[in-house]
Amino acid sequence: MAEDYTPPEIWTWDKDAPTPFRGNRPIAGSTRDSVLPRGDHPFQLYSMGTPNGQKVTILFEELLAAGHAGAEYDAWLVEIMKNDQFGSGFVAVNPNSKIPALLDVSGETPVRLFESGAIMLHLAEKFGAFIPASGPARAEALSWLFWQMSTAPVLGGGFGHFYAYAPEKIEYAINRYAMEAKRIFDVADRRLAEARYFAGDEYTIADMAIYGWLGYFHRGEAYNGGSKFLSFHEYENIDRWARELGERPGVKRGIVVNRSGDGFTQERHSAADIDAVLG
């Protein structure tokens, strides 16, 4: 039983033994040679339409909807279940082997960016959009953006893993992360009781980043019933905010990119790719 497990004094890894979940291993770096594709647009996004990936595609689509034509991008699918993130080409852009990763090739020298918050801040500042220029509103937006970055591992690697993916259902682990997930939801719900958006009256990259995850739960897509298990419907202020964001064209377009199945597009190289699935 899980409660009887006693860790050894020194943890060892048999590198030849199969791992129980995806390509998990205790070392970094690539596992094979690969070359990333390049399109014609100023931004090359390598990602998958998970909550973390959706943050960036929502921002790109919001920038384009706001008239920033220079934000055109190619979105290439990185299938993390097939360990594409461990190819040498991807590791060269993101040494941490996580999606999303971005190449900004709009200037003379390509700029690599990894971590969704860094990508979003780079784009918002580059186009002067969706981020307050200064003052308390900027501080609030950045605080909530980085709050989201700190909560994602709890919702995904913590709750999501132990509730939906772990080979053994461990009651302690599920309860521990369920309580923390609900505390995170309560933090968001209380903030949205006092403000329209997370930074105040202005819609910012903080909202887009947080919607990546809270929208996932709000739409009932999270972890094979995770939303119901956590009684996500009880958070009325999140519901009001998520419904408003969910009606934005940029959000509707952003959440269908780098996903497989009907109503989604695996890759995005022009607006027509999204138009084809949204109608």
C-alpha positions in Angstrom: 0.0 0.0 0.0 1.1 3.5 -0.7 1.2 4.5 3.0 3.7 1.7 3.7 6.3 3.0 1.3 9.6 4.1 2.8 12.0 6.0 0.6 15.5 4.6 0.2 18.4 6.7 1.7 19.6 7.4 -1.9 17.4 7.5 -4.9 18.7 5.7 -8.0 17.6 5.6 -11.6 17.7 2.7 -13.9 18.1 4.5 -17.2 17.2 1.3 -19.2 13.9 0.7 -17.4 10.7 2.1 -18.8 9.2 5.1 -17.1 5.5 5.1 -16.1 4.6 8.5 -17.6 5.5 9.9 -20.9 9.3 10.6 -21.3 10.0 11.5 -17.7 13.6 11.2 -16.8 16.0 12.9 -14.3 18.2 14.5 -17.0 17.7 17.3 -19.5 18.7 17.5 -23.2 17.6 15.9 -26.4 17.0 12.2 -27.0 17.2 12.4 -30.8 18.2 14.7 -33.7 15.4 16.8 -35.2 14.9 19.9 -37.2 12.1 22.3 -36.5 10.0 23.5 -39.5 9.9 27.2 -40.4 7.1 29.1 -42.0 7.0 32.6 -43.6 5.6 34.6 -40.7 7.5 36.8 -38.2 6.7 34.3 -35.3 7.2 30.6 -35.2 5.3 28.9 -32.4 6.0 25.3 -31.4 3.3 24.1 -29.1 0.3 22.0 -28.4 -3.2 23.2 -27.5 -3.0 22.3 -23.8 -3.9 25.0 -21.3 -0.3 26.3 -21.4 -0.2 26.3 -25.1 -3.6 28.1 -25.5 -2.4 31.1 -23.5 -0.1 32.1 -26.4 -2.4 31.3 -29.3 -5.1 33.3 -27.6 -2.7 36.3 -27.3 -1.7 36.0 -31.0 -5.3 35.9 -32.1 -6.2 38.8 -29.8 -3.4 40.8 -31.3 -4.5 40.1 -34.8 -8.1 40.9 -34.0 -6.9 44.2 -32.6 -5.3 45.1 -35.9 -1.7 44.2 -35.3 -0.9 42.6 -38.6 2.8 42.2 -37.7 1.7 39.5 -35.2 1.1 36.9 -37.9 2.4 33.5 -36.8 2.9 29.9 -37.8 1.9 27.4 -35.2 3.5 24.0 -35.4 2.2 21.0 -33.4 4.5 19.5 -30.9 3.0 16.2 -29.8 4.2 15.8 -26.2 2.7 12.3 -25.8 5.1 11.3 -28.6 8.0 13.1 -26.9 8.5 15.6 -29.7 9.7 18.1 -27.1 12.9 16.0 -26.6 14.0 16.5 -30.2 17.2 18.5 -30.6 15.5 21.2 -32.6 13.0 21.9 -29.9 15.5 21.7 -27.1 17.5 24.3 -28.9 14.6 26.7 -28.5 13.5 25.5 -25.1 16.2 23.7 -23.0 13.5 22.8 -20.5 11.6 20.6 -23.1 8.2 22.1 -22.4 5.6 23.7 -24.6 5.2 26.4 -25.7 8.3 27.7 -27.3 8.6 30.6 -29.7 11.1 32.0 -32.3 10.7 35.7 -33.0 12.2 36.0 -36.4 10.9 39.5 -37.0 14.3 41.1 -36.7 17.8 40.5 -38.0 18.6 38.1 -35.2 16.1 35.4 -34.2 15.1 35.5 -30.6 14.1 32.4 -28.7 11.6 32.5 -26.0 10.3 29.8 -23.6 7.9 29.8 -20.7 4.5 31.0 -21.6 4.6 34.1 -19.3 7.9 35.2 -20.9 6.4 34.7 -24.3 3.3 36.7 -23.5 5.1 39.6 -21.9 7.5 39.8 -24.9 4.6 39.9 -27.3 2.6 42.4 -25.3 5.5 44.8 -24.9 6.5 44.4 -28.5 3.1 45.4 -29.8 2.2 47.7 -26.9 -1.0 45.9 -26.2 -2.8 44.1 -23.4 -0.3 45.2 -20.8 -0.6 48.5 -18.9 2.4 50.7 -19.6 3.1 51.7 -15.9 1.7 52.2 -12.5 -0.4 50.1 -10.2 -2.3 48.5 -13.1 0.9 47.2 -14.6 2.0 45.8 -11.3 -1.4 44.1 -10.8 -1.3 42.6 -14.3 2.2 41.2 -13.8 1.4 39.9 -10.3 -1.6 37.9 -11.6 0.4 36.7 -14.6 3.1 35.3 -12.4 0.5 34.0 -10.0 -0.9 31.9 -12.8 2.6 30.6 -13.7 3.0 29.4 -10.1 -0.4 27.7 -10.0 -0.3 25.7 -13.2 2.0 23.0 -11.9 -0.5 22.4 -9.0 -3.5 22.1 -11.3 -1.8 20.0 -13.9 1.2 18.1 -12.5 -0.4 17.9 -9.1 -4.2 17.5 -9.3 -4.4 16.5 -12.9 -1.7 13.9 -12.7 -2.9 12.1 -9.5 -6.6 12.4 -10.3 -6.5 11.3 -14.0 -3.1 9.8 -15.0 -1.3 8.2 -12.1 -1.1 4.4 -12.5 -2.2 4.1 -8.8 -5.0 6.2 -7.3 -3.5 7.6 -4.1 -6.2 9.1 -1.9 -3.8 11.3 0.0 -2.3 12.8 -3.2 -5.7 13.4 -4.8 -7.1 15.1 -1.7 -4.0 17.2 -1.1 -4.0 18.6 -4.6 -7.8 18.9 -4.8 -7.7 21.1 -1.7 -5.0 23.2 -3.2 -6.8 23.5 -6.6 -9.9 24.7 -4.8 -7.9 27.2 -2.8 -6.5 28.5 -6.1 -10.0 28.8 -7.6 -11.1 30.6 -4.4 -8.3 33.1 -4.8 -9.4 33.8 -8.4 -13.1 34.0 -7.4 -12.5 36.5 -4.7 -10.4 38.7 -7.0 -13.1 38.6 -9.6 -15.7 39.6 -7.0 -14.0 42.9 -6.7 -12.8 43.6 -10.3 -14.1 42.9 -13.8 -10.7 41.5 -14.9 -7.7 40.4 -12.9 -5.7 43.6 -13.3 -8.8 45.8 -12.8 -10.9 47.4 -15.5 -8.5 46.4 -18.3 -8.3 43.1 -20.1 -4.7 42.0 -20.1 -2.4 39.1 -20.7 -3.0 38.1 -17.1 -6.6 37.2 -18.1 -5.5 35.3 -21.2 -2.9 33.3 -19.2 -5.4 32.5 -16.4 -8.1 31.6 -18.9 -5.8 29.0 -20.3 -6.3 27.0 -17.2 -9.6 28.2 -15.6 -11.3 28.1 -19.1 -10.2 24.5 -19.3 -12.1 23.7 -16.1 -15.0 26.0 -17.0 -15.6 24.2 -20.3 -15.6 20.9 -18.5 -12.6 19.6 -20.5 -10.3 19.0 -17.5 -9.1 15.6 -16.5 -12.0 13.3 -17.3 -14.5 14.8 -14.9 -12.1 16.9 -12.9 -14.4 20.0 -13.0 -17.3 18.1 -11.5 -15.1 16.5 -8.9 -13.9 19.9 -7.8 -17.4 21.5 -8.0 -16.0 24.1 -10.3 -19.6 25.4 -11.0 -19.7 26.9 -7.5 -17.3 29.7 -8.4 -19.8 32.2 -9.6 -17.4 35.1 -10.2 -15.1 32.9 -12.3 -18.2 31.8 -14.2 -19.1 35.4 -15.0 -15.5 36.2 -16.2 -15.0 33.0 -18.1 -18.3 33.4 -20.0 -17.3 36.9 -21.0 -13.9 35.8 -22.2 -15.3 32.8 -23.9 -17.3 35.0 -26.2 -14.3 37.0 -27.4 -13.4 36.1 -31.0 -9.7 36.0 -30.2 -10.3 33.5 -27.4 -12.6 31.3 -29.5 -9.9 31.2 -32.2 -7.0 30.7 -29.9 -8.3 27.7 -28.2 -8.6 25.6 -31.4 -5.0 25.8 -32.5 -2.5 22.9 -32.2 -5.2 20.4 -31.3 -6.4 17.3 -33.0 -10.0 16.3 -33.8 -13.1 17.9 -35.2 -13.4 21.6 -34.6 -9.6 22.0 -34.2 -6.6 22.7 -36.3 -3.3 20.9 -35.8 -1.3 23.7 -37.4 -2.0 27.3 -38.1 -0.3 29.2 -40.9 -3.0 31.7 -41.8 -6.4 32.9 -40.6 -8.0 30.6 -43.1 -6.8 27.5 -41.1 -9.0 28.6 -38.2 -11.8 29.9 -40.3 -12.1 26.4 -41.8 -12.9 24.8 -38.5 -14.9 27.6 -36.9 -16.9 28.5 -40.0 
